[in-house]
Amino acid sequence: MSPTITWATAKRVLTQLSHDHRTVAMLVLVPSLLMVLLRFVFDEDEIFDRIALPLLGVFPLIIMFLVTSVAMLRERTSGTLERLLTTPLHKLDLLLGYGIAFALAAALQAGVATATAYLLLGMNTRGAWGWVVGVAVSNAVLGMALGLFVSAFARSEFQAVQFMPLIVLPQLLTCGLLIARDQMAGWLGAISNALPMSYAVEALQEIGEQAEVTGTLVRDLTVVLGATVIALALGALTLRRRSG
């Protein structure tokens, strides 16, 4: 592994992103626009605060999953990945380069969405907004890691998008947004406890309810980061796999 090569990879990915204006708009503007839409849907402050806060973490995960899975699939199917792996580039350089690039994009995305929610839409939480940004960025990086992994099993961009219902939607339905996890059937609660989005949502709910950093928040962030590492490790195992 070389820090120079890692940073060069991150710069390459950021340059590619910057040239794709539609993707940049999707990354930066869509979460904020969805927050505005939620403000009109849930006009009551208390309801908006309760619903919008967890979604500040869910939206980045979903968007990063879509963008990363398609971006990595292009590198696999175009032959770029195979050519890169014949150079001194190490797998870890590639993964960390992607991670740095998308973490920076996620920080911008989370910062804009959080500022929109707090400053423009009047969202209130007991915890500090900085923790909201931190959890949102962690969720976005998790979405990136999952996207890198599933890109190995798709042969087209359409197939890559099809993984979202399989990977993301079950987590969305069982993470505690629609019904509290402790009110679910026992077997469904067990599934929810094994899925990282549940902890991402719980972390943001904790920020909304507690002014201080709690053990639950630390545990939830640890689980999200651990799931990210596992997804990146699984992604590394598939880097030489061809999709087309």
N, C-alpha and C positions, 0 to 999 in steps of 0.2 A: 504494500500500500504506500502511496506517495501523496502527501498533502498537495503538492503542485498539480498532480494529475487529477486529484479529487476536485480541486477548485476549478481546474480547466473544464472538467465535466459539468460542474454546476453552472459555469458561465455559458457553456454551450446550450444547456437546457434553458437557461433564462433568456438567451438570445433567441432561441426558437420560439419560446413563449411570447416574447415581445413583438415578434413579427406576425404573430397570429392575433390580430386585433379582436376577433370574435371570442377567442378563448380568454383573452385578458378581460374583456367586458363581462364574460360569464363568471370568471373568478372573482372579480372585484365588485361588480355592480349587482349581480343577481341576489346574493344574500341580503343586501341592503334593501333592494326593491321588495323582496319577500317580507322583510320586517315591516316595511311601509304598508304592504297589503294586510298583514296581520293586525296592524294598528287600526285599520278600518274595519276589519272583520270583528275584532274584539275591542270595542270602544271603551269598555270599562277597564280602568287602570289595573285593578287587582288581577283580573283575568288575563290581561295582556302580559303583565309581568310574569305570571305563572307559566304561560304558554310560550312566550317569545324567548325567555332565557334559555331553556333547554335546546330550542331550535337554533340558537346561535352556535351551538356545538354540532348539531346534526347536519345542518346545511353544508358547512365546510367539508365534513366527512364524505357526504354524497357527491359533492361537486369534484373534490379531489380524486375520488375513486373513479369517476367517469373520465376525467381528463388524463389521469396517469395511465389507466388501462389502455386507452386509445393511443397515447403517446408512445408507450413502450411497445405496443403491438406494431406500430409503424416501424420501429427500429428492428424488431424481430423479422417482420415480413419483407422489409426492404433490403435485408442483408447487412444493415448498418451494425447491428449487434455482433454478428459473426466477425465482421471486419475489425471492430473495436477490440474484440477479445483475442485477436491475433497480435495486438500491439502490447506494449508494457502495461496497459491498463489492467488493473486487477478487478475482480468482481466487486470487492469491497469499495474500490474507488468509484465504480459506476453507481452502486447503491447509495453510497454516501453523497455522491455528487447530485443524484436525483433528490435525495433527502434534503440537502442544503438548499437546492433551487426551489423546491416546492415548499419548504419550511418558510423561506423568505416570501414567497408568493402568498402562503397561508397567513403570515403575519400581517401583510398588507390587507388581505381579505378580511381577517378577523378585526383588525383595527378599524377599518372603514365601517363594517357592519355593527361593531360595538358602539362606535361613535354615533352612528345613525340612531341606534336604539336608545342610547342614553341622552344624547344632546338634542336630537330632533324629535324623537317620539316619546320622550319622557319616561323611559323605563327606570324602575327603582329596584335596587337590591340591597340587602344588608351587607353583603361582602363587597370588597373592592372590585372595581371594573377591570383592574389589571389581571386579576385571577380569571375573569371571564375570558379575556384575550388569550391568556396562557392555556386554558382548557380548550378553547376553540382551535388554537394552533396545534395542540396535541392531537385533537380529533382529526384535523386536516391531514397531519402527517400519518396517522393511522389509516385514513382513507387512501393516501398515496401508497402506503406499503401493501395494502390489500389489492390495490389496482395493479401494482407491479407483479404481484403473485398470480392473479387470475389471468393476466395477459398471456401467460404461457399456454393457456388452454383454449384460446380463441384463434380462429383462422381468418377472421375478418373483423372490421370495426363494429359491424352489426352484432356479431357474436359477443364481442367484448361488452357492449351495452347490455346484452341479454343477461349477463351475470349479475347485474344490479338487483333484479327481483330475487335472485337466489341468495346473494350475499348480504345485501343491505336491507331489503324490505322485511324479512323475518326479524331482524334486529330492531327495526323501527316499530314493528307491531308489539314487541315484547319488552321494550326498554323502559316502560313505565310512563310513557307519554299519554297513552289512552286510558290505562288503568294502573293503579298502584301495583307494584310487583308483589307485595305481600298479600294482595287480594286475588292473585291468579291461582289457578289450580296448581297443585303441588308439582306435577310433572312439567307444567309450563313455566313455573317459577324456576325449576332446576335448569331448564334450557336458557331462560333469561340470565341466570347467574353465570352461565358459561360464555355469554356473548359480550364483547367489549363495549358496545354502544350503551348497554345498561349502566355501566360504570361512568361513562362519559356524561350521560344525562343526570345521573345521581350526583356527580360532582358539581354540575351547574345548579342543580336544585339546592345543594348544600350551600353554595355561594349566595343563593337568593334568600336563604333562611337564616344563615349564621354570619355574624359580623367578623368572627375570628376564624383562623385556619383550624379546621378540625381534623381528627384522626381519620374520619370517613373520607374527607376530601383528599388527604394524602394517600390513603389506600386506593381510592378510585383512580387518581392520577397514575399511581404506580402500576395498576392493572392495565390502563390504557397504554402506557409506555412499554410495558412488558409484552402486550399483544402486538405492538408495532415491531418490536425486535423479533418476535417469533415470525411475523409475516415477512419481514425482510430476510430472515434466514431461509424461510421456505422459498422466497423469490430467488435467492442466490442459487438454490439447488436447480432451478429451472432456466437459468440464464443461457445455457447452451442449447436449449430446446428450440427447434424450429417450428413456427406456426404455419408456414406456407412454403 
